Amino acid sequence: MYIVRRLVPALVLTAAAAFATVSAAEAKPKGFKFGVSAADVTPHSAIFWARATKTGRTYVQIKRNGKLGGCRSNRQPKSRMVRAKRKNDLTVQRRIGGLKPDTGYNYRFCAKKGGYSATGHFVTAPGKKSNRSIRFALAGDQDARPLPGERDPYWNDFQVWDRIRQQENDFNVLMGDTIYSDTEVPGYTLEDVALTVKQKWSAYKTNLKMRPWWKARGTAAYYAHWDDHEFVNDFSREENKFPYSNDGVFQGVNRINGEKLYKRGVQAFRDYNPVSFSKKTGLYRHERWGRNLEVFFLDERSFRSSSADYNGDCDNPAGSGDPDLAPTAPQSTRNVFAALAPALANPVPPGCLEAINDPDRTMLGSRQLRTFKDDIRKSDATFKVIFNEVPIQQFYALPYDRWEGYAAERKDLLRFLENKVENAVFLTTDVHANMVNDARFNTLGGSGVKDSGIFDITTGPVATETYSGEISGTVGNPAAGSLVTSLFLQPQPPAGVGMQCAATDQYSYAEVEVTGRELTVDLLDDRDQPVMDTGDSSTPAPPCSQVVIPAE
């Protein structure tokens, strides 16, 4: 029997019971909307967030478990005050320190004339000496947009967040594509892409109307991170042309300065997601959760070079505007799949491989890469979890936006982790699929399989097109996603890349537990069942096994 739920630590049960008592007695919020969050939680601090319904002064009310009491704005220190302003779309946030490690807190925002938000709860991170197990969830890629002219969300009702909330984790992570500025919902055009701050605010509010999301944000410590769709698809701030396709149909190109679009995306994201940010290192940050876990968040948008295919160097055929579907795959592998995509029979444009392998191109930027290497090398936590916007494992198909498209830096980083860091693991979203594999130096062709010994585990999506569906749409064949999964992602080399799990057609999340002995990952669907190892969710298939990584 595949056991998903685990024993919850007594501290978390006690804290959850205290929160349940508060919630049961809580009146409907007045003067606030979309719940609350306690984010970027440390042993001694958190950033508290809410959204008011009008301008004016608010303050954070916080207490170690139990009832909060009445809202009394004249008795609060200035350090807990924050004003709701239209320039931030009435969102309010305040970092508060002086908290105790491994301690449960209830909190809410209060406003003048008796206004108050929903009540939230979280537990601070334990200190470095704590040996207790830590549990958290990872999710990403969500869009609540309806069909044009409709009201109900097209993909689903964010049921994944209900499942996550029921896990009663220490913290939860939303790792990118927190909104879709350029939706995959059918029927939208180039004019519908959210390019302004106000348009992006609207997208966040559309998603926050989904009760499962805002409820989950307020019931545990929360970490948010961007990927590309907070800006636009496959975003780099070095680029100024951003093509948009919808439902397999090319809609045109948005021409906008990448720096301008970056600043707009940053503002909207930070307004709706309380997060630590620096112009020098972007969203990069790291935090310790007891003796056995340190988490690292890589910013893979703020400093990356333009894509290798940006100037048409990878067009196949040349000048077509269609980038080669698998430029780094051996020609023998390309020939096998040419029946699905005839352009694969053509040789790869030589300038394409030169760009992909260019050592001057970067994903992280030199400062962030150097800082991250220093931080993770110094960490004495048993496990080092690297939250990763885009996959670092190797699977060849359209690699341009992933680590594979920045091959020199990918190899350098994996080599560093292999030689300098024990028990590192990548946890990733973005690809809209559950994929488990070694982040190999090489898989097909050349010298054969060369493992790094470092896992990359991907999960998702919450609510958007699955990877299998995207493959089918790109190729124009409804069976293509399932075929690529079964004939290439699952088979062992040299026939395929040999993923331990390739569940490419299910809404899903990752549930993780870390102890001093091992790190385990359960990949679960929106019914809390193990995801099926298939590219066609309508067909029964074996479940993906629990991933167990023993401590070295």
N, C-alpha and C positions, 0 to 999 in steps of 0.2 A: 504493500500500500504506500502510495506517495503522500507523505505527510507534509503539509504546507505550513500550518500554524504551529507556533512554538510556544513554550512557556514564556510568559511575559514577566520580567523582573518585578519583584515585589514593590519596588519604589515606583515603577511606572504604573502598576495597578492602583496603588494608593493615590497617586496623582490623578489618574484618570477618574477614579471614584470621586475625588474632590471636585474635579471639573464637572462631572455629571451632575453633582448636587447643585453647583452654581448654575449650570445650563438649564436645569429643570425649573428653577425659580426665576430665570431671566425673562424680563419683559421684552416685547418687540422693540428693536432699536429705533431711536428717534433722533433725527438730524444727521444720521450716517447711513451709508449704503455699501454693500459689497464686502461686509465682514472686516476682519482684522488679520494682521500677521505679526509674528515676532521672528525676525530674520537675522541672518548672519550671527547666529547665537554662539557665544563663547562661554567659558566658565563664569564670567563676571559681567557680561553685557549682552545686549540685543538691540536691534533696530526695530522699533514699533511703528506700525503703519495702519492707516485707515483712510476712508474718503468721506468727507463731510458733504452735506447737501447744500450748504451755503457758506459764504465767506465768514471769517471771524476767528476768535481765539478758541483753541482747544487745548486739552492737556491729557497726559497719559496717567491713568490710575492703575497701580500695580500692587499686588499683595501675594505673600507666600500662601497659596491655597486658601480655601474658604471664601466667604462672601466679601465683596468689595465695599459694600456700604454705599451711601449716597454720593452723588457728584457734587463736590464743593469746590468751585473754582477759586475761591478766595483763600484757600488753605494750601495751595500747591506751590512747590518751589518753581522758580523760573526755568530750571533745567528740564522740567517736564512739560513746559508750554510750547506750543507751536501753532502758528496761524494758518488757517486754510485760505489759500489765495487762488485766484482764477488762473494765474500764470502756471500753476501746477495742477490745473483741473480739479482743484479742491482736495487733492490728496494731501495728507499730513503724515510726517514721519519724524521720529526722534530716537536717537541712540541714547540709551540709559545704562549707566554702569553701576557698580556697587552691589551687584547681585552675588549670591552664594553659589558655588559649584554644585552640580547634581541636585538641584532643588527645583521643585515645581512652583510655578507662579501663575496666577490668574491676572488678567489685565483687560482694560478697555480704554477707549477715549471718551472724554466728557466735553461738553460744549456749554456755552452760556444758555441760560434759560432752561436748564434741565435736560438738554440733549445728551444722548449717550449711544455708543456703538454696541455691536455685539460683543460678548465676552469671549476672550481667547484664553488659551492655556498652552504652556510649554514647560519643558524641563531644561535647565541650563546644562551645558557640557560638563562632564565630570573632570576632575583634576587629573594630572598626568600619572598619578600613582594608582588610580582606580582600575581594578582588574575586571569590572563587570562587563558583561556582553553588551554590545551596542547594536541596535536594529534600525535600519532606515530603508526608505524606498526611493527609487529613481524612476522618473517619468519624463516625457517630453513630447513635443510636436502635437499641438492642439489648436483647433479652429472650430468655433461655434457658429460660423456663418451659415445662414439658410440658403436655399435656392433663391434666385432673384424673385421678388414678389411674395415669397413665403415667410413664415414666422419661425417655424421649428428648425433647429439645427440640422444640417444635412447629414453629417456623419453619425453622430450619436449624442447622448446626453452626458458625456464625461463620466460614465460609470466607473472608469478606472480610478477616479479620485474617491469615490465611495469605498471601493475596495481598499485603497491605501489608508483612508481614515480609520477603517475598521481594524487595521493592523496595530494601531496604538504604538507607533514607532517613536524612537527618540527624536528623529528628524526626518524630513522629506525633502527631496531635491527635484525641482523642475529645471531640467537641463536643456534649455533652448527651444526655439520656435514656440515661445509662450503666446505669440499671436502669429497670424499669417497676414502680412501686409499685402501679399499677392496670393490669394486663396487658390486652392485646388478644387473648390466646389464648382461644378459645371455652371456655365452660363454667364460668367463674368468676363469683362473685357479689360483692355489696357487702361481705360479711364477709371476703372474701379480700384486700381492699385493704390494703397495708402502710402503717400509720399510725404505728406505734411505731418506736423506734430499733432494737430487736431484729428486728422484721419487715423493716426495710430492710437491716440487716446480712445477713439471710438471703437477700434478693434479690441482694445483691452477691456472696455466696458461690455462689449458683446460677449466676450469669454467669461467675464465675472458675473454675468447673469446666470451662469451655470452654477447652481447651488452646490453640487459636489465639490467644485474647485474651491470656492471661497470658504466652504465649511472646513475642508481639509487644511487650507492655509492657516486657519485659526486654532487647530487642535494639536499642533506639534511645532517644534522649531522648524523653520523653513529657509531653504536656500534657493534662490532663483538665479538663472544665468541665461544670457542670450545665445543665439546662434545666428543664422542668416536672415530668417524671415521677419525678425524684428526690424530689419532694414529692407531687403528684398532678397529673392532667391540667389544663393551662391555669392553673397556680397563680399566685395573687397573695396575699401575706401580709395584704393588707387584707380578704380575703374569709373567710367562715366557713361557707360551704355549698359542697360539692364534689360535683356529680352524677357518677354512674358508669354508663356503658352498656357492654355486652359483646356482641359479635357482633350489633350492631344492636338489642339489646333493653335498654331502660332498667332498671337494677337498683336505683336509689334514690339517696339523697343522704347523704353523710357530713357530719355537722355537727360541726366541730371548729374551735377558735380558730386562725386563720391564723398568728398569731405562734408559737403552740405547735408547729404542724406545721412551720413554717419552721425552728425551732431543732432539731427532731428530724432533719429532712432534712439540715441543715447538718452536724450531728455525724456522721451515718452516712456522708455523702459524704466528709467530710474524713478519717474513719477509713480508708476504703478507696481514697482518691485523694489522694496527696500534692500539696498545692497551697498557694499563697500566698493568704491570706484576711485581710481587714480589715473590722471592723464598719462603718467609714465608707464604704468603697467596694466591699465584698463581694469577689467574685472578679475584679474589674477588675485587669488588670495588662498590662504591655507589655514586650517584650524585643527586643533588637537581635541580628540574625544576619548580621554582616558589613556591608559597604558598601551592599548593594543591598536589604536586607530588614529591616523592623521589623514585629513582629506585635503586635496589640492584641486583648485578650479583653474583650468587653463583658458585664457582669452584667445580664441582662435579667429577673431574677426578684426580686432582693432589694429593689428600690426602686420597682417599678412600681405604678401606681394600679390599682384594681379594674377589671375588664373593663367595657366599655361595656354589655354585655348582662347584667351581674350582677344588677341589680334588676328585670329583666323589661322594661326600656325598649325592647328590640329584639324582643320577642315578636311573631311574625307567624303566625297571627292573634293579636291582643292577648289576653293571659292564658293562652295555650296552653302556655307553658313552652318553646316551640320558637323559638329566635332566627332572625331573618331570615337566609336563606342568602347573600345578596349585597346588603347594604344600601347600599353605595356605588356599585354599578353603575347605569348609566342605565336607566330603565324600558324603553327599547326593547330593550336587551340582556336584561333580566329576562324580558320577554315571550317572547323566542325560546326560553328554556329552561323556560318554565312548563309545557310538556308533560311534562318530566321531574320538575319540582317545582312543583305547582300554586300553592303559596303565593307564588311569585315574581310571579304576576299581580297580587297585592295591592300597594298602595302601601306604601312604607317608613314605619314609625312615625316621626313627626317627632322625637320625643325621642331616638331612636336616633342619627340623624345629628348632633344637637346634642352628644350624649355623645362620639361618635367624634371630633368636631372641637374639643372643649373644650380650650383652650390650658393649662388648669390640670392636666390629666391628663398623666402622665409614664410613660415606659418605663424610663428610666435613673436618675431622680432628679437633682436640680439639682447636687449635689456631684459625682457621677460624670460627668455630662455635661460639666460645666465642666472637670474634671480631664482627661477624654479629649480634649476640644477643645484644651486647652493642650498636651498631650503630642504629639498627632499634628501640630499646627501647627508645633511645634518640630523635628520629626523631619526629618533630612536624608537618610534612607535613600531609595534610588531608588523602591522600592515599599513601600506601607503596606498590609498585609493586616489586615483587620478581621474577626476571628472572631466570628460573629454567631449567637445562639441561634435566632432566628426570622427568616424572610425579610423583607427590606425592599423587594424588588421588588413590583410591584402586579399582583395577579391576582384580587382582588375576592371570591372565594368564602370565606365564613366568616372575615372579617378580624380578628375580635375579639382573638385572642391574638397576632397579628402586629403589625409596625410600622404597617400600614394601620389598625389599630384605635386607634392613638395618632397621629392624622393631623397635628396641629399640631407635635408634637416631631419626627415623621418629616420634615416639610417643612423645619423649622429645621435639622436635622442635615444633610440632603442639600444645602441651600443653603450651609451653612458649608463642607462638603467641596468643593462645586463651586467656590467662590470662593477658598478658603484653602489647599487641599491638592492636590498633584499625585500622580497614580498611586495613588489609593486604590482598593481593591477589597474587596467583602464576600464572605466564604466562609461558608456557612451550612448547617446541618442542619435537623432538626425536622420538615420537611414530608414526609419519606419519599419523596422524588422528586429527580430531577436536572432542575433548571430553570436556564436561562441567559437573562438579560435585563438591559437597562438598568434601574436603579432609578429609574423615571420619576417626575416630579412629577405627570404626568397621562397617561392612556392612552386612555380612552374618554369620549365626551361632552365637554361644556364647550368649552374652547378647542382640543381635539384633543391630539395627542401632544406631550408636552414632556419631552425627555430630560434627565437629570442628567449624563450622560457617565460614570457610575460603574456598573460591573458588580456584580450580585449573582448568585452562582453557588451553587446548592444541590446537595446530594448525599445519598445514603442511600436506604433504611436498611441497617444491618447485618443485623438480624434482628427484624422485626416486620411488621405489615401495611403494604403499600405505599399510597401516596396514592390510586392508582386504586382499590384495594380499599376504602379508607376512603370514597371518594365513593360507590361502589356500595352500601356498607352504609348510609350516611346516607340516600340517596335510596330505597333498597329496590329497586334495579334492577341486576342483575349486569352490565349493559352500560354503566351510567352513567359509570363512571370512564374507560373508553375513549372514549365519546362526548364528554365534557367536554374530554378531552385533544385529540382531533382536531378538534372543532368550535369550541373556545374558546381553549385555551392555545396552540395552534400557529398558527392563522390570523392574518394581519397585521391591525392596526386598520383600519377600525372593526369588522370581523367578529369579531375576537378580540384577545388581548393580544400576539401575535406573538413568542412565546419562540423563541430560537435553538435551544434544546433543551428538549423536554418529555418526558423518559423517566420515566414515573410508575409503572412496574410492575416494577422490578428491584432486587435487593439490589446495593449499589454503594458506591463511595468515590471520592474525588477525589485524583489524583496531580498534584502541583504542582512546577514548577521555576522558580526565579527567577535571572535573570542581570542584568547591567547594561543589557542591551538590551530584555529582554521577560520577561513572566510568562506561563507556559503552564499550562493545566489540561487533563488527560485525565480524563474521567469513565468509570470502568471498573466492570464487573460482577464477580460473585464467581468468574468464570473468567478474569479479567484481560482481557476483551474490551471494546471500546467499548460503552457502553450504547446500546440501540436507541431511536430517537426515536418512542416509541409509548406508548399507555396499555394495551396488551395484549401482554405478553411472549411469549405463545404464538404470536403472528403475526409472521412476519419483517418487518423494517422497516429503513430506512437507519440507520446509526450516527450518533450525535451527533459532530460534528466537534470536534477539539481547539480549545480556546479560547486565542487568542493575544492578549495585551494588550501592545502596544509601549510602551516608556517614552517619556514626553513630555519 
